[in-house]
Amino acid sequence: MESFLTTMKRIRRILAPESGQEIAEAAFVLPLFFLFLGGILWFGRAFNIYATVNRAAREAAQAAAAPTCGSCGNAFSNATNIQNNVVNPILRAAHLDPTLVKNFALQNVVLNPSSTPTVNGVSVSLGYPYNFTLNGMSCCPLVLKPIATNITITAKAEARKEE
């Protein structure tokens, strides 16, 4: 008889109505979880753009430092040619819009100005905008309002000229 009573008490405890504590905890934790997950996605995309822009700058510097044709008098590519044939395909491969590139510059530089013999090279710098958008609340009347922060991700690379 005693085992039957303990079994019934267990069943009654299992079937007893809950107090709603789990719902309150979920209402508190789930928005924080989704905010954290959204932050991971936003910063992950920003890091992806950063890596792509740096790769484009490195590849552009290497392409600008190498002569285009050894039998043609060792001519070097100009900035427009480097941007169209090196930078833009890298950006398109990462699903970035090449028309948004800011401040693309290709310059001839001296890589070791204080020592001899001097080493000539090229420097490539460029920037790409990243729009960080978050919905924020404004008061009176209570509405959701987008908060946009524009960040320009910049990259610079240098390469020694092959002469």
Summary of the structure (lengths in Angstrom):
residues: 163
radius of gyration: 29.5
end to end distance: 99.1
largest distance: 104.7
contacts: 397
relative contact order: 0.14
helix: 49%
strand: 28%
